[in-house]
Amino acid sequence: MQFKHPEILYFLFSLVIPILVHLFQLRRFKKEYFTNVRFLKELSIQTRKSSKLKKWLLLATRLLILACIIVAFAQPFFQAKDNKNSTNEMYLVLDNSFSMQAKGQKGELLKRAVQELLENTPENQNFSLITNSETFWNTDIKSIQKELQNLKYSASPFQIESAMAKIKSRKSAFNKDIVVITDAVGLESKQLKSIDSTFNTYFIIPKAEQKNNVSIDSVFIQQTLDDFYEIGVKVSTYGEKTNDIPVALYNQNKLIAKTLLKIEAKEKTINFTIPKKDFHGYVSIIDNGLTYDNTLYFSISKPEKINVLSIGEPEKSAFLSRIYTNDEFNYNNFAIATLDYNSLEKQDAIVLNELKEIPQALQTTLKSFVEKGGNLVVIPSGENAVSNMNGFLSNFGKIQFGSLQNTTKLVTKISFKHPLFHSVFEKQINNFQYPNTKNSFGLSSSNSPILSYEDQSIFLTSLPNQVSSVYVFAGPINKTNSNFQNSPLIVPTFYNMAQSTQKTGVNALTIGNNQPYLIDAQLSKDEIVNVKNVPEASGEKFIPVQQILNNKVKLTFNDYPEQAGNFGVFKQDQFLKNISFNYNRTEGNLALADDNLLSDYNVIDNIDTVFDTLQTDRTNNEIWKWFVIFTLLFLVTEVFIQKFVK
């Protein structure tokens, strides 16, 4: 037992005073001699004994009363078992990612978690709240009540290491109590290493009642016809098999197609045919799972001719004119001696076709060209100096040319999963007309090959960046050195290497991916572009990070926009381009929730239990009230003695 005010116990010495008073009050009887009456003598002796007993009882009760009062004022208590953490700072980490849309026994997991916080958090409890999208430092439940009630789902997945980094940045002399409320979808053991072992950490894991979900993952152009696009919609299913699901396609908010999806496999592709013109809409489904991944917004721009320039001898570049035809491409070929450098920045793709040497001025221009989103194809010459090629290619990535090998090799392996061959092959094939080369350079690269020789060495590889790619062949492909020009592979390979996804592909960016985006626009130094929600007059509007690159503008969106949808890029009020944004699909598989990872942590049922536990473990057991009660009991006892003891 301990005392809050032990100095008051010195007043216990004052108990001597009533003892002394009591002793001085004891009277001595004088002897008086009178008629010897035996009866009167016995009565006097009995009265004297009774009076002594009463006085001793009164003394004892009064001493106890005084002692209890003194001890009560000293405030005795038994120390709490977790007293050392009573000054800890409180941090609440609330997962508001889209997986918290799942429904538990009492509704959506996030909404229920917010309701429990509002109902069970003590009003005098000071804490900091960290969500995926917002942070509230040193607040209380009343101050952020409205913000919690209006808390929206975040496009950012839950990352506990990010929350822990924010907490650790708050330097303090006190330890920390952390309560993490998450459904644990996507939580990995390596992420838990970010939790400091000195933190007193609790986890609350709300459970979804059912984990079935259907998600629209992507949209792509399956096939390009003369007047139509055949687009593919990739749909993924998680959990148990469900009923048929309606799928609808909208352009400019108008329904243009509808079908039923039969769930037969974990992944399925649905095909729609749309006119070959501007498309700015979305595809949507209706299921009983999460709602955030039921809609995918996308845009397809009306096809524009792609500008392709080849640099090399005309006779060696003749095959390119048969691939880059006038209906889809603006194709030109120039010898290095007649090349107009000013025309390079206007191209979408450039082919270096067997140049014996790449001049330094051209190297510098091509480096800038690739950085601004242009694709580059490099076909080496057998007379190339290896040092010249390696010095040039080092501008784009880790790739090295070795010595020229005078050995005939067959190209036997295709990387079917490479983006270059996306939707080219209906199925993987092992036997085809193998092209060959008589002479080729040894080629080493950190990137995987697109086409490989029979000895697993590289024939064609790529050096991709965020906005473009550099494609590199290992050897010349002229008819003297190779029969690759006669192979069926040459058309899809060169055709796709020249493609610009921002001119001919599906535009569907992911919020938070920070993928740079290039648009054709001429801006002065003081002009900027902005992005705003096109269908909605009062929709979201923001200004992205932008960089002017001659006749183009490079945009970076960071974590914007906050809401998925169809947007437009504007120069003031002048429309430039349609653009679409979607939420990341990482939250769709609810089966990824694994709370077994948290076996080493305190996992509790609800927030109320946390506050009750902390209150119980950290509150001293004060017993001064008992001494007040004892005081009252002894007062009653004294009154009883006064009345009934004679």
C-alpha positions as CSV (number, residue, x, y, z in Angstrom):
1,M,0.0,0.0,0.0
2,Q,1.2,3.5,-0.9
3,F,0.1,7.0,0.0
4,K,-0.3,10.1,-2.2
5,H,0.3,12.4,0.8
6,P,2.4,10.4,3.2
7,E,3.4,13.6,5.1
8,I,-0.1,13.7,6.6
9,L,0.7,10.4,8.5
10,Y,2.7,12.5,10.9
11,F,-0.6,13.6,12.4
12,L,-0.9,10.1,13.8
13,F,1.3,11.3,16.6
14,S,-1.7,13.4,17.7
15,L,-3.3,10.2,18.9
16,V,-1.3,10.7,22.1
17,I,-3.5,13.7,23.0
18,P,-6.8,11.8,23.6
19,I,-4.9,9.2,25.5
20,L,-3.5,11.8,27.8
21,V,-6.8,13.5,28.2
22,H,-8.4,10.2,29.0
23,L,-5.9,9.4,31.7
24,F,-6.2,12.8,33.4
25,Q,-9.9,12.4,33.5
26,L,-9.7,9.3,35.7
27,R,-10.8,10.3,39.2
28,R,-9.5,9.0,42.6
29,F,-12.2,8.2,45.2
30,K,-11.8,9.6,48.7
31,K,-12.5,7.2,51.6
32,E,-15.6,8.4,53.6
33,Y,-16.4,6.5,56.7
34,F,-20.0,6.2,57.6
35,T,-22.4,3.6,58.7
36,N,-21.2,0.2,57.7
37,V,-23.9,-0.9,55.2
38,R,-22.7,-3.9,53.2
39,F,-25.1,-3.3,50.3
40,L,-24.0,0.2,49.5
41,K,-20.4,-0.8,49.5
42,E,-20.9,-3.5,46.8
43,L,-23.0,-1.1,44.6
44,S,-20.2,1.5,44.6
45,I,-17.6,-1.1,43.5
46,Q,-19.8,-2.3,40.6
47,T,-20.5,1.3,39.4
48,R,-16.8,2.1,39.4
49,K,-15.9,-1.0,37.2
50,S,-18.7,-0.3,34.7
51,S,-17.5,3.4,34.3
52,K,-13.9,2.3,33.6
53,L,-14.9,-0.1,30.8
54,K,-17.1,2.5,29.1
55,K,-14.3,5.0,29.1
56,W,-11.8,2.6,27.6
57,L,-14.3,1.7,24.8
58,L,-14.8,5.3,24.1
59,L,-11.1,6.0,24.0
60,A,-10.6,3.1,21.5
61,T,-13.3,4.2,19.1
62,R,-12.2,7.8,19.2
63,L,-8.6,6.8,18.5
64,L,-9.8,4.7,15.6
65,I,-11.9,7.5,14.3
66,L,-9.0,9.9,14.4
67,A,-6.6,7.4,12.8
68,C,-9.0,6.6,10.0
69,I,-9.5,10.3,9.2
70,I,-5.8,10.9,9.1
71,V,-5.2,7.9,6.9
72,A,-8.1,8.9,4.6
73,F,-6.5,12.3,4.1
74,A,-3.2,10.6,3.2
75,Q,-5.1,8.9,0.4
76,P,-3.8,5.3,0.4
77,F,-3.8,3.2,-2.8
78,F,-2.5,0.0,-4.3
79,Q,-0.3,0.7,-7.3
80,A,-1.7,-0.3,-10.8
81,K,0.1,-3.3,-12.4
82,D,0.9,-1.3,-15.6
83,N,1.6,2.0,-13.8
84,K,4.8,2.7,-15.8
85,N,2.8,3.1,-19.0
86,S,0.1,5.4,-17.5
87,T,1.6,8.4,-19.3
88,N,1.7,6.8,-22.8
89,E,0.6,8.7,-25.8
90,M,-2.4,7.2,-27.7
91,Y,-2.3,6.6,-31.5
92,L,-5.2,5.2,-33.5
93,V,-4.4,3.8,-37.0
94,L,-7.6,3.3,-39.0
95,D,-7.6,1.5,-42.3
96,N,-9.9,3.2,-44.8
97,S,-8.9,1.3,-47.9
98,F,-11.5,-0.1,-50.2
99,S,-11.4,-3.6,-48.8
100,M,-13.1,-2.1,-45.7
101,Q,-16.2,-1.7,-47.9
102,A,-16.9,-5.4,-47.2
103,K,-19.9,-6.1,-45.0
104,G,-19.6,-7.6,-41.5
105,Q,-22.4,-8.5,-39.1
106,K,-23.3,-4.9,-38.5
107,G,-22.7,-3.4,-41.9
108,E,-19.6,-2.1,-43.8
109,L,-16.4,-2.6,-41.8
110,L,-15.2,1.0,-42.0
111,K,-18.5,2.6,-41.1
112,R,-18.9,0.2,-38.1
113,A,-15.3,0.9,-36.9
114,V,-16.0,4.7,-37.1
115,Q,-19.3,4.2,-35.1
116,E,-17.5,2.3,-32.4
117,L,-14.8,5.0,-32.1
118,L,-17.5,7.6,-31.7
119,E,-19.5,5.6,-29.1
120,N,-16.7,4.2,-27.0
121,T,-13.8,6.7,-27.0
122,P,-13.7,8.6,-23.7
123,E,-14.4,12.3,-24.3
124,N,-11.3,13.3,-22.2
125,Q,-9.0,10.9,-24.1
126,N,-6.4,12.7,-26.1
127,F,-5.1,10.8,-29.1
128,S,-3.8,11.1,-32.7
129,L,-5.7,9.5,-35.6
130,I,-3.9,8.2,-38.7
131,T,-5.8,7.0,-41.8
132,N,-4.6,6.1,-45.3
133,S,-5.5,9.6,-46.5
134,E,-5.6,11.9,-43.5
135,T,-3.9,12.6,-40.2
136,F,-5.2,14.3,-37.0
137,W,-2.6,15.1,-34.4
138,N,-3.3,15.6,-30.7
139,T,-7.1,15.7,-30.8
140,D,-10.1,14.2,-29.0
141,I,-13.2,12.5,-30.2
142,K,-15.5,15.5,-30.1
143,S,-13.1,17.7,-32.2
144,I,-13.0,15.2,-35.1
145,Q,-16.5,13.8,-34.9
146,K,-17.6,15.4,-38.2
147,E,-14.4,14.4,-40.0
148,L,-14.9,10.8,-38.9
149,Q,-18.5,10.7,-39.9
150,N,-17.5,12.0,-43.4
151,L,-14.4,9.9,-43.8
152,K,-14.2,8.5,-47.3
153,Y,-12.5,5.4,-48.7
154,S,-9.0,6.0,-49.8
155,A,-7.5,4.9,-53.2
156,S,-4.2,4.2,-51.3
157,P,-3.9,0.6,-50.0
158,F,-3.3,0.2,-46.3
159,Q,0.4,0.4,-45.5
160,I,1.2,-0.1,-41.8
161,E,4.8,0.9,-42.3
162,S,3.8,4.3,-43.6
163,A,1.6,4.8,-40.5
164,M,4.5,3.7,-38.2
165,A,6.9,6.1,-39.9
166,K,4.6,9.0,-39.1
167,I,4.3,7.9,-35.5
168,K,8.0,7.5,-35.1
169,S,8.5,11.0,-36.5
170,R,6.6,12.4,-33.5
171,K,9.5,12.5,-31.0
172,S,8.5,12.3,-27.4
173,A,9.8,11.3,-24.0
174,F,6.8,9.1,-23.5
175,N,6.1,5.6,-24.8
176,K,3.2,5.0,-27.2
177,D,0.0,3.0,-27.2
178,I,-1.1,2.1,-30.8
179,V,-4.4,0.7,-31.8
180,V,-4.5,-0.6,-35.4
181,I,-8.0,-1.2,-36.9
182,T,-7.7,-3.1,-40.2
183,D,-9.1,-6.1,-42.0
184,A,-5.5,-7.2,-42.7
185,V,-6.1,-7.6,-46.5
186,G,-2.7,-7.5,-48.1
187,L,-0.9,-7.3,-44.7
188,E,2.5,-9.0,-44.9
189,S,5.0,-10.1,-42.2
190,K,7.7,-7.8,-43.5
191,Q,5.4,-4.8,-43.0
192,L,5.0,-5.8,-39.3
193,K,8.7,-5.3,-38.8
194,S,8.1,-1.6,-38.9
195,I,6.4,-1.8,-35.5
196,D,8.7,-0.8,-32.7
197,S,8.9,-3.5,-30.1
198,T,8.7,-0.9,-27.3
199,F,5.2,0.2,-28.6
200,N,2.2,-1.1,-26.8
201,T,0.3,-2.3,-29.9
202,Y,-3.2,-3.6,-30.2
203,F,-4.9,-4.9,-33.3
204,I,-8.6,-4.9,-34.0
205,I,-9.5,-7.1,-37.0
206,P,-13.1,-6.7,-38.3
207,K,-14.3,-9.7,-40.2
208,A,-16.2,-9.7,-43.5
209,E,-19.1,-12.1,-43.5
210,Q,-18.5,-13.3,-47.1
211,K,-15.4,-12.9,-49.2
212,N,-16.9,-13.3,-52.7
213,N,-16.0,-10.5,-55.1
214,V,-15.9,-9.8,-58.8
215,S,-13.6,-7.1,-60.1
216,I,-13.1,-5.4,-63.5
217,D,-9.3,-5.4,-63.8
218,S,-8.5,-3.9,-67.2
219,V,-9.7,-2.9,-70.7
220,F,-7.6,-3.4,-73.8
221,I,-7.9,-3.3,-77.6
222,Q,-8.3,-6.9,-78.6
223,Q,-8.4,-6.3,-82.4
224,T,-8.4,-3.3,-84.7
225,L,-10.8,-3.5,-87.6
226,D,-11.4,-1.1,-90.5
227,D,-14.2,0.8,-88.8
228,F,-14.4,-0.8,-85.3
229,Y,-12.4,-1.7,-82.2
230,E,-12.9,-5.0,-80.6
231,I,-12.1,-4.3,-76.9
232,G,-11.5,-6.9,-74.2
233,V,-12.7,-6.5,-70.7
234,K,-10.8,-8.6,-68.2
235,V,-12.8,-9.7,-65.2
236,S,-11.5,-11.5,-62.1
237,T,-13.5,-13.4,-59.5
238,Y,-12.6,-14.2,-55.9
239,G,-14.2,-16.6,-53.5
240,E,-17.0,-19.0,-54.4
241,K,-18.8,-19.3,-57.7
242,T,-21.6,-16.7,-58.0
243,N,-24.6,-16.2,-60.3
244,D,-24.4,-14.6,-63.7
245,I,-23.4,-10.9,-63.5
246,P,-24.7,-8.1,-65.7
247,V,-22.0,-6.1,-67.6
248,A,-22.8,-2.8,-69.1
249,L,-20.7,-0.5,-71.4
250,Y,-21.3,3.3,-71.4
251,N,-19.9,6.0,-73.6
252,Q,-20.5,9.6,-72.5
253,N,-22.8,8.2,-69.8
254,K,-25.0,6.6,-72.5
255,L,-25.5,2.8,-72.5
256,I,-24.2,1.3,-75.7
257,A,-23.9,-2.4,-74.9
258,K,-25.0,-4.9,-72.2
259,T,-24.4,-8.6,-71.6
260,L,-24.4,-11.3,-68.9
261,L,-21.1,-12.6,-67.5
262,K,-21.2,-16.4,-66.7
263,I,-18.7,-17.1,-63.9
264,E,-16.8,-20.2,-65.2
265,A,-13.2,-19.4,-64.2
266,K,-11.2,-17.1,-62.0
267,E,-10.4,-14.9,-64.9
268,K,-12.5,-14.2,-68.0
269,T,-12.4,-11.7,-70.9
270,I,-15.6,-10.3,-72.3
271,N,-15.4,-8.7,-75.8
272,F,-17.3,-5.7,-77.1
273,T,-17.2,-4.1,-80.5
274,I,-17.3,-0.3,-80.6
275,P,-17.0,2.3,-83.4
276,K,-13.5,3.4,-84.3
277,K,-13.7,6.9,-82.9
278,D,-13.3,8.8,-79.7
279,F,-14.6,6.9,-76.7
280,H,-14.9,8.4,-73.2
281,G,-16.8,6.2,-70.8
282,Y,-16.7,3.1,-68.6
283,V,-17.7,-0.5,-68.2
284,S,-19.5,-1.6,-65.0
285,I,-20.8,-4.7,-63.3
286,I,-23.2,-5.3,-60.4
287,D,-22.2,-7.9,-57.7
288,N,-22.6,-8.5,-54.0
289,G,-19.0,-7.9,-53.1
290,L,-17.0,-4.7,-53.0
291,T,-18.3,-1.8,-55.1
292,Y,-15.1,0.2,-55.8
293,D,-13.8,-2.2,-58.4
294,N,-17.2,-2.6,-60.2
295,T,-16.5,0.2,-62.6
296,L,-13.5,0.8,-64.8
297,Y,-13.2,4.2,-66.6
298,F,-11.3,4.4,-69.9
299,S,-10.8,6.5,-73.0
300,I,-9.8,5.7,-76.5
301,S,-8.8,8.5,-78.8
302,K,-9.7,8.6,-82.5
303,P,-6.8,7.0,-84.3
304,E,-4.1,9.4,-85.4
305,K,-1.4,8.6,-87.9
306,I,1.8,7.7,-86.3
307,N,5.0,9.5,-87.4
308,V,7.8,7.0,-88.1
309,L,11.3,7.9,-89.3
310,S,14.0,5.5,-90.3
311,I,17.6,6.5,-90.6
312,G,19.7,4.3,-93.0
313,E,20.3,3.3,-96.5
314,P,17.1,3.3,-98.6
315,E,17.6,-0.2,-100.0
316,K,18.0,-1.7,-96.6
317,S,15.0,0.2,-95.2
318,A,12.6,-0.7,-98.0
319,F,10.9,-3.4,-96.0
320,L,9.8,-0.8,-93.4
321,S,7.6,1.0,-96.0
322,R,5.6,-2.2,-96.4
323,I,4.9,-2.3,-92.7
324,Y,4.3,1.4,-92.0
325,T,1.7,1.9,-94.6
326,N,0.1,5.3,-95.5
327,D,-3.3,4.5,-94.0
328,E,-1.9,4.3,-90.4
329,F,1.6,5.9,-90.5
330,N,3.5,8.9,-91.8
331,Y,6.7,7.1,-92.8
332,N,9.9,8.6,-94.1
333,N,13.4,7.4,-94.5
334,F,16.6,9.5,-94.6
335,A,20.2,8.6,-95.0
336,I,22.4,10.0,-92.2
337,A,23.9,12.5,-94.6
338,T,20.6,14.1,-95.6
339,L,18.9,13.9,-92.1
340,D,17.1,17.0,-90.9
341,Y,17.6,17.0,-87.1
342,N,14.7,19.4,-86.6
343,S,12.3,16.7,-87.8
344,L,13.2,14.2,-85.2
345,E,11.2,15.8,-82.3
346,K,8.0,15.5,-84.4
347,Q,8.3,11.7,-84.7
348,D,6.6,9.0,-82.6
349,A,9.2,6.3,-83.4
350,I,12.6,6.3,-85.0
351,V,14.5,3.3,-86.5
352,L,18.3,3.4,-86.7
353,N,18.8,0.9,-89.5
354,E,22.4,-0.4,-89.7
355,L,24.2,2.8,-89.2
356,K,28.0,2.2,-89.3
357,E,28.5,4.9,-86.7
358,I,26.1,7.1,-84.6
359,P,27.3,10.7,-84.5
360,Q,27.5,12.4,-81.1
361,A,25.0,15.0,-82.2
362,L,22.5,12.3,-83.1
363,Q,23.1,10.5,-79.8
364,T,22.3,13.6,-77.9
365,T,19.1,14.3,-79.9
366,L,17.9,10.7,-79.6
367,K,18.4,10.7,-75.9
368,S,16.2,13.7,-75.6
369,F,13.7,12.1,-78.0
370,V,13.3,9.0,-75.8
371,E,13.0,11.0,-72.7
372,K,10.0,12.9,-74.3
373,G,8.1,9.7,-75.0
374,G,9.4,8.6,-78.4
375,N,10.2,4.9,-79.2
376,L,13.6,4.0,-80.6
377,V,14.5,0.9,-82.6
378,V,18.2,0.1,-83.0
379,I,19.3,-2.4,-85.7
380,P,23.1,-2.7,-85.6
381,S,25.4,-2.9,-88.6
382,G,28.0,-5.6,-88.9
383,E,30.6,-2.8,-89.2
384,N,29.6,-1.0,-86.0
385,A,32.3,-0.2,-83.5
386,V,31.3,-1.9,-80.3
387,S,32.5,1.0,-78.2
388,N,30.3,3.4,-80.2
389,M,27.2,1.3,-79.7
390,N,27.8,0.8,-76.0
391,G,28.5,4.4,-75.4
392,F,25.2,5.3,-77.1
393,L,23.0,2.7,-75.5
394,S,24.4,3.5,-72.0
395,N,22.1,6.5,-72.1
396,F,19.1,4.3,-71.9
397,G,19.9,1.4,-69.5
398,K,22.2,-1.5,-68.7
399,I,23.0,-3.2,-72.0
400,Q,26.3,-4.2,-73.6
401,F,27.3,-5.3,-77.1
402,G,30.0,-8.0,-77.2
403,S,32.1,-9.0,-80.2
404,L,30.6,-9.9,-83.6
405,Q,30.0,-13.7,-83.9
406,N,30.2,-15.2,-87.3
407,T,27.8,-18.1,-86.5
408,T,24.5,-18.9,-87.9
409,K,21.8,-18.9,-85.2
410,L,18.1,-19.7,-85.2
411,V,15.6,-17.5,-83.4
412,T,13.5,-20.1,-81.6
413,K,11.9,-18.5,-78.6
414,I,9.2,-15.9,-78.2
415,S,8.3,-14.1,-75.0
416,F,4.5,-14.3,-75.4
417,K,3.9,-12.4,-72.2
418,H,5.9,-9.4,-73.3
419,P,3.7,-6.3,-73.9
420,L,5.1,-6.1,-77.5
421,F,3.2,-9.3,-78.4
422,H,0.0,-8.6,-76.3
423,S,-3.0,-9.8,-78.3
424,V,-0.8,-10.9,-81.2
425,F,-1.0,-14.7,-80.6
426,E,-4.2,-16.6,-79.7
427,K,-2.1,-19.3,-78.1
428,Q,1.5,-20.1,-77.5
429,I,3.3,-21.9,-80.3
430,N,6.5,-23.9,-80.2
431,N,6.9,-24.8,-83.9
432,F,7.1,-22.0,-86.4
433,Q,9.3,-21.0,-89.3
434,Y,12.4,-20.1,-87.4
435,P,14.3,-17.0,-88.7
436,N,18.1,-16.9,-88.6
437,T,21.0,-14.6,-88.6
438,K,24.5,-15.4,-90.0
439,N,26.3,-12.7,-88.0
440,S,25.3,-11.2,-84.7
441,F,26.8,-9.5,-81.7
442,G,26.8,-11.0,-78.2
443,L,24.3,-9.0,-76.2
444,S,23.9,-8.8,-72.5
445,S,21.1,-6.9,-70.7
446,S,19.5,-6.8,-67.3
447,N,16.1,-7.0,-69.1
448,S,14.5,-10.2,-70.3
449,P,14.7,-10.9,-74.1
450,I,11.7,-10.5,-76.4
451,L,13.1,-12.9,-79.0
452,S,15.9,-15.4,-78.2
453,Y,18.2,-17.6,-80.1
454,E,18.3,-21.4,-79.7
455,D,21.3,-21.0,-77.3
456,Q,19.1,-18.7,-75.1
457,S,21.1,-15.6,-76.1
458,I,19.3,-12.4,-76.9
459,F,18.1,-11.6,-80.4
460,L,15.8,-8.7,-79.5
461,T,15.3,-7.0,-76.1
462,S,13.9,-3.7,-74.8
463,L,14.9,-0.9,-72.4
464,P,11.6,0.5,-71.2
465,N,11.2,3.7,-69.3
466,Q,8.0,5.3,-67.9
467,V,6.9,6.9,-71.2
468,S,8.7,5.0,-74.0
469,S,11.0,2.1,-74.9
470,V,14.2,1.5,-76.7
471,Y,14.3,-1.8,-78.7
472,V,17.7,-3.3,-79.6
473,F,18.5,-6.2,-82.1
474,A,21.6,-8.3,-81.7
475,G,22.4,-8.3,-85.4
476,P,21.6,-6.9,-88.8
477,I,18.4,-8.1,-90.4
478,N,19.1,-7.2,-94.0
479,K,18.4,-10.0,-96.5
480,T,22.1,-10.8,-96.9
481,N,22.6,-11.5,-93.2
482,S,19.1,-12.8,-92.1
483,N,15.8,-14.1,-93.4
484,F,13.9,-12.3,-90.6
485,Q,12.3,-10.0,-93.2
486,N,10.5,-13.1,-94.6
487,S,9.3,-14.3,-91.2
488,P,5.7,-13.7,-90.1
489,L,7.1,-12.2,-86.9
490,I,8.5,-9.1,-88.5
491,V,5.1,-7.4,-89.1
492,P,3.7,-7.5,-85.5
493,T,7.2,-6.8,-84.1
494,F,7.9,-3.6,-86.0
495,Y,4.2,-2.6,-86.1
496,N,4.0,-2.7,-82.3
497,M,7.4,-1.2,-81.7
498,A,6.2,2.0,-83.4
499,Q,2.9,2.2,-81.6
500,S,2.3,5.0,-79.1
501,T,-0.3,3.9,-76.5
502,Q,-1.2,7.5,-75.9
503,K,-2.2,7.8,-79.5
504,T,-3.7,4.4,-80.3
505,G,-4.3,2.5,-77.1
506,V,-6.7,2.5,-74.1
507,N,-6.2,5.3,-71.7
508,A,-6.9,4.1,-68.1
509,L,-4.5,5.4,-65.5
510,T,-4.3,4.1,-62.0
511,I,-4.5,6.7,-59.2
512,G,-1.3,6.8,-57.1
513,N,0.9,5.1,-59.7
514,N,2.7,8.3,-60.6
515,Q,2.9,7.2,-64.2
516,P,4.0,10.2,-66.3
517,Y,1.7,11.1,-69.2
518,L,2.5,13.0,-72.3
519,I,0.2,15.2,-74.3
520,D,0.8,17.2,-77.5
521,A,0.5,20.9,-76.5
522,Q,2.3,24.1,-77.1
523,L,2.6,26.1,-73.9
524,S,4.4,29.3,-73.1
525,K,6.3,29.5,-69.8
526,D,3.5,31.1,-68.0
527,E,0.7,28.8,-69.2
528,I,-0.4,25.6,-67.4
529,V,-2.8,22.8,-68.1
530,N,-5.4,21.6,-65.6
531,V,-7.4,18.4,-65.3
532,K,-11.1,18.4,-64.5
533,N,-14.0,15.9,-64.3
534,V,-15.7,16.3,-67.7
535,P,-19.2,15.0,-67.3
536,E,-19.8,16.8,-64.0
537,A,-20.0,20.6,-64.0
538,S,-19.1,20.7,-60.3
539,G,-16.7,17.7,-60.4
540,E,-13.1,17.5,-59.2
541,K,-10.5,19.8,-60.7
542,F,-6.8,19.9,-60.0
543,I,-3.5,21.1,-61.5
544,P,-1.0,18.2,-62.0
545,V,2.8,18.5,-61.9
546,Q,3.9,19.4,-65.4
547,Q,7.0,19.9,-67.5
548,I,7.1,21.5,-70.9
549,L,9.0,19.5,-73.5
550,N,9.1,21.5,-76.7
551,N,5.8,20.6,-78.4
552,K,4.7,18.3,-75.6
553,V,3.8,18.5,-71.9
554,K,4.8,15.8,-69.4
555,L,2.2,15.4,-66.6
556,T,2.6,13.7,-63.3
557,F,-0.5,13.2,-61.1
558,N,0.9,11.8,-57.8
559,D,-2.2,10.9,-55.6
560,Y,-4.7,12.9,-57.7
561,P,-7.5,12.8,-58.5
562,E,-9.2,11.7,-55.3
563,Q,-12.1,10.1,-57.1
564,A,-12.0,7.7,-60.1
565,G,-13.8,8.9,-63.3
566,N,-13.5,10.4,-66.7
567,F,-11.5,13.6,-66.9
568,G,-10.3,16.1,-69.5
569,V,-7.0,17.9,-69.9
570,F,-7.5,21.6,-70.6
571,K,-5.4,24.6,-71.4
572,Q,-7.4,27.2,-69.7
573,D,-10.8,26.5,-71.3
574,Q,-9.4,24.8,-74.4
575,F,-9.9,21.1,-74.5
576,L,-6.8,19.1,-75.2
577,K,-7.4,15.4,-74.5
578,N,-9.6,12.9,-72.7
579,I,-8.1,11.0,-69.8
580,S,-9.5,8.4,-67.3
581,F,-8.5,7.4,-63.8
582,N,-9.2,4.3,-61.8
583,Y,-8.6,2.9,-58.3
584,N,-5.9,0.3,-57.8
585,R,-7.3,-3.2,-57.9
586,T,-5.1,-4.6,-55.1
587,E,-7.9,-4.7,-52.5
588,G,-10.3,-7.0,-54.4
589,N,-9.2,-10.3,-53.0
590,L,-10.6,-10.4,-49.5
591,A,-9.2,-13.9,-49.0
592,L,-5.8,-12.2,-48.6
593,A,-6.7,-11.2,-45.1
594,D,-4.4,-13.3,-42.8
595,D,-4.7,-12.5,-39.1
596,N,-2.4,-15.4,-38.2
597,L,0.4,-13.0,-38.9
598,L,-0.6,-11.2,-35.7
599,S,-0.1,-14.0,-33.3
600,D,2.7,-12.1,-31.5
601,Y,0.4,-9.1,-30.9
602,N,-2.6,-8.2,-28.8
603,V,-5.6,-8.9,-31.0
604,I,-8.8,-7.7,-29.4
605,D,-12.5,-7.6,-30.4
606,N,-13.4,-3.9,-30.2
607,I,-12.1,-0.5,-29.2
608,D,-14.2,-0.5,-26.0
609,T,-12.1,-3.4,-24.7
610,V,-8.9,-1.4,-25.4
611,F,-9.9,1.5,-23.3
612,D,-11.4,-0.7,-20.5
613,T,-8.1,-2.7,-20.4
614,L,-5.9,0.4,-20.2
615,Q,-8.2,1.9,-17.6
616,T,-8.1,-1.2,-15.4
617,D,-4.4,-1.9,-15.8
618,R,-3.2,1.7,-15.3
619,T,-5.5,3.0,-12.7
620,N,-4.4,2.8,-9.1
621,N,-6.7,1.1,-6.6
622,E,-7.5,3.9,-4.2
623,I,-8.8,2.8,-0.8
624,W,-9.2,6.1,1.1
625,K,-12.9,5.8,0.7
626,W,-12.9,2.7,2.8
627,F,-11.2,4.6,5.7
628,V,-14.0,7.2,5.4
629,I,-16.5,4.4,5.7
630,F,-14.7,3.0,8.7
631,T,-14.7,6.5,10.3
632,L,-18.5,6.6,10.0
633,L,-18.8,3.1,11.4
634,F,-16.7,4.0,14.4
635,L,-18.8,7.2,15.0
636,V,-21.9,5.1,15.1
637,T,-20.2,2.7,17.4
638,E,-19.3,5.6,19.8
639,V,-22.9,6.8,19.8
640,F,-24.0,3.3,20.6
641,I,-21.5,3.0,23.5
642,Q,-22.7,6.4,24.9
643,K,-26.3,5.4,24.9
644,F,-26.3,1.7,25.9
645,V,-23.1,1.2,27.9
646,K,-23.4,2.5,31.5
